[in-house]
Amino acid sequence: MIAYLQGQLAAATPTHVIVDCHGVGYSVFIPVSSFSKLPAVGSVVKLITYHHVIAQDGTQQLFGFATEEERDMFLLLISISGIGPKLGCNILSSASVTGLRTAIATGDTKTLSSLRGIGKKTAERLVLELREKVGSGTEAVPAPPANPREADAAAALVSLGYKPADAQSAVTVAGKSLGTSASVEELVRAALRGR
């Protein structure tokens, strides 16, 4: 599981970057919102990542985000049936996190269905499944666990197919059982056992 990349920004376009980490170039898909926050090519950059593996053929893709807020919204989006990582990235390229949160919280399916790749049915599913998770539209998306190891463990569970909310809940329960000194591996094992 790759939680983040930090290295030299070797190349950048609005939807794709290459990050050179000690001589290895990582190809990372990004939303346009993250592109606007990147430093100049040649500078050091840190991207919070989501590592996606396509089960059918084992293909791997990295998606990167300039902020945890963008990554958290991306994880919420891809928890919806019919929204894969590339579409989630496209949605974040078409609207701000705040705009998405507000549209979902207020049930504004017209605005949501106007986004690239979103039809009326998908817009309705977004509202139905995410309305409670995004709050009133003025509140933040539920914060990831304060313990960075718990956040990493939740991200690992998502990469194994858990929905983000289920992963976070399982890791929180595991964290309470094991204590704050538990490693990422211990948290993941405990969460998988349902402890």
C-alpha positions as CSV (number, residue, x, y, z in Angstrom):
1,M,0.0,0.0,0.0
2,I,1.4,3.4,-1.0
3,A,0.0,6.0,1.3
4,Y,1.9,9.0,-0.2
5,L,4.8,9.9,-2.5
6,Q,7.4,12.5,-1.8
7,G,10.0,13.3,-4.4
8,Q,10.9,15.6,-7.3
9,L,8.1,16.6,-9.6
10,A,9.6,15.3,-12.9
11,A,6.6,16.1,-15.2
12,A,3.1,17.5,-14.8
13,T,-0.1,17.9,-16.8
14,P,-3.5,18.8,-15.5
15,T,-4.5,15.1,-15.0
16,H,-1.2,13.3,-14.7
17,V,2.2,13.7,-13.0
18,I,5.4,11.8,-12.7
19,V,7.1,11.9,-9.3
20,D,10.8,10.9,-9.1
21,C,11.4,9.1,-5.8
22,H,15.1,8.3,-5.5
23,G,15.5,7.4,-9.2
24,V,12.1,5.7,-9.6
25,G,9.5,7.6,-11.6
26,Y,5.9,7.0,-10.3
27,S,3.1,7.7,-12.8
28,V,0.2,9.3,-10.9
29,F,-3.3,10.4,-12.1
30,I,-4.5,13.6,-10.4
31,P,-7.6,15.7,-10.5
32,V,-7.3,19.2,-11.9
33,S,-7.9,20.6,-8.4
34,S,-4.6,19.1,-7.3
35,F,-2.7,20.3,-10.4
36,S,-3.4,23.9,-9.4
37,K,-1.6,23.2,-6.0
38,L,1.5,21.6,-7.4
39,P,4.9,23.3,-7.2
40,A,7.0,24.0,-10.2
41,V,8.5,21.0,-12.2
42,G,11.8,20.1,-10.5
43,S,10.6,21.0,-7.0
44,V,9.9,18.6,-4.2
45,V,6.2,17.5,-4.1
46,K,4.2,15.3,-1.7
47,L,1.0,13.6,-2.9
48,I,-1.4,11.7,-0.8
49,T,-2.2,8.6,-2.8
50,Y,-4.7,5.9,-3.5
51,H,-3.3,2.7,-4.9
52,H,-5.8,0.9,-7.1
53,V,-5.4,-2.7,-8.3
54,I,-7.7,-4.0,-11.1
55,A,-8.5,-7.5,-9.9
56,Q,-9.2,-9.0,-13.3
57,D,-5.7,-8.4,-14.8
58,G,-3.6,-7.1,-11.9
59,T,-3.1,-3.7,-13.5
60,Q,-2.1,-1.1,-10.9
61,Q,-2.8,2.6,-10.9
62,L,-1.8,5.4,-8.6
63,F,-4.1,8.4,-7.9
64,G,-2.7,11.4,-6.1
65,F,-4.1,14.3,-4.3
66,A,-2.6,17.6,-2.9
67,T,-4.8,17.5,0.2
68,E,-6.4,14.9,2.5
69,E,-9.7,16.6,1.9
70,E,-9.5,15.8,-1.8
71,R,-8.4,12.2,-1.1
72,D,-11.3,11.7,1.4
73,M,-13.9,13.0,-1.0
74,F,-12.4,10.7,-3.7
75,L,-12.7,7.7,-1.4
76,L,-16.4,8.6,-0.7
77,L,-17.1,8.9,-4.4
78,I,-15.6,5.5,-5.3
79,S,-17.5,3.8,-2.5
80,I,-20.6,4.4,-4.8
81,S,-21.5,1.5,-7.2
82,G,-20.7,2.6,-10.7
83,I,-18.0,5.2,-9.8
84,G,-14.5,3.9,-10.4
85,P,-11.2,5.7,-9.6
86,K,-10.9,7.4,-13.0
87,L,-14.5,8.7,-12.8
88,G,-13.9,9.8,-9.2
89,C,-10.9,11.8,-10.4
90,N,-12.9,13.3,-13.2
91,I,-15.6,14.4,-10.8
92,L,-13.1,16.1,-8.6
93,S,-11.7,17.8,-11.7
94,S,-15.2,19.2,-12.5
95,A,-16.2,20.5,-9.0
96,S,-14.5,21.6,-5.8
97,V,-14.8,19.4,-2.7
98,T,-16.9,22.1,-1.0
99,G,-19.2,22.3,-4.1
100,L,-19.6,18.5,-4.2
101,R,-20.3,18.3,-0.5
102,T,-22.9,21.1,-0.7
103,A,-24.6,19.5,-3.8
104,I,-24.8,16.1,-2.1
105,A,-26.0,17.5,1.3
106,T,-28.7,19.6,-0.3
107,G,-29.8,16.9,-2.7
108,D,-29.0,19.0,-5.8
109,T,-29.1,16.2,-8.4
110,K,-29.3,18.8,-11.2
111,T,-25.8,20.1,-10.4
112,L,-24.4,16.7,-9.8
113,S,-25.8,15.2,-13.1
114,S,-24.2,18.2,-14.9
115,L,-20.7,17.0,-13.9
116,R,-18.7,15.0,-16.5
117,G,-19.5,11.3,-16.4
118,I,-22.5,11.6,-13.9
119,G,-26.0,10.8,-15.1
120,K,-29.2,11.3,-13.3
121,K,-29.3,7.9,-11.7
122,T,-25.7,8.2,-10.4
123,A,-26.4,11.7,-9.1
124,E,-29.4,10.3,-7.2
125,R,-27.2,7.4,-5.8
126,L,-24.6,10.0,-4.6
127,V,-27.2,11.9,-2.7
128,L,-28.9,8.8,-1.3
129,E,-25.7,7.1,-0.1
130,L,-23.5,10.0,0.8
131,R,-25.8,12.7,2.2
132,E,-25.4,11.6,5.8
133,K,-21.6,11.2,5.4
134,V,-21.0,14.7,4.1
135,G,-23.1,16.5,6.8
136,S,-25.1,19.7,6.1
137,G,-22.8,21.0,3.3
138,T,-21.1,23.4,5.6
139,E,-19.5,20.8,7.8
140,A,-16.4,18.9,6.9
141,V,-16.4,15.3,5.6
142,P,-15.8,13.1,8.6
143,A,-12.2,13.4,9.5
144,P,-9.9,10.4,9.1
145,P,-8.6,8.9,12.3
146,A,-6.3,11.2,14.3
147,N,-3.8,8.3,14.6
148,P,-1.9,8.2,11.2
149,R,-1.5,4.4,11.6
150,E,-5.3,4.0,11.8
151,A,-5.6,6.2,8.6
152,D,-3.1,4.0,6.8
153,A,-4.8,0.8,8.0
154,A,-8.2,2.1,6.8
155,A,-6.6,2.9,3.4
156,A,-5.2,-0.6,3.2
157,L,-8.7,-2.1,3.9
158,V,-10.1,0.1,1.1
159,S,-7.5,-1.2,-1.3
160,L,-8.7,-4.7,-0.3
161,G,-12.3,-3.8,-1.3
162,Y,-13.8,-2.4,1.9
163,K,-16.0,0.7,1.5
164,P,-14.3,3.7,3.1
165,A,-16.8,4.1,5.8
166,D,-16.7,0.4,6.7
167,A,-12.9,0.4,6.7
168,Q,-12.7,3.4,9.0
169,S,-15.3,1.9,11.4
170,A,-13.4,-1.5,11.5
171,V,-10.1,0.2,12.1
172,T,-11.6,2.4,14.9
173,V,-12.9,-0.7,16.7
174,A,-9.6,-2.5,16.2
175,G,-7.7,0.6,17.5
176,K,-9.8,0.8,20.7
177,S,-9.1,-2.9,21.3
178,L,-5.3,-2.8,20.6
179,G,-4.5,0.7,21.8
180,T,-2.7,3.6,20.2
181,S,0.7,1.8,19.9
182,A,-0.6,-0.8,17.5
183,S,1.1,-1.0,14.1
184,V,-0.6,-0.7,10.8
185,E,-0.3,-4.4,10.2
186,E,-1.8,-5.3,13.6
187,L,-4.7,-2.9,13.0
188,V,-5.4,-4.4,9.6
189,R,-5.2,-8.0,10.9
190,A,-7.6,-7.1,13.8
191,A,-10.0,-5.3,11.5
192,L,-10.1,-8.3,9.1
193,R,-10.8,-10.6,12.0
194,G,-13.7,-8.3,13.0
195,R,-12.2,-7.4,16.4
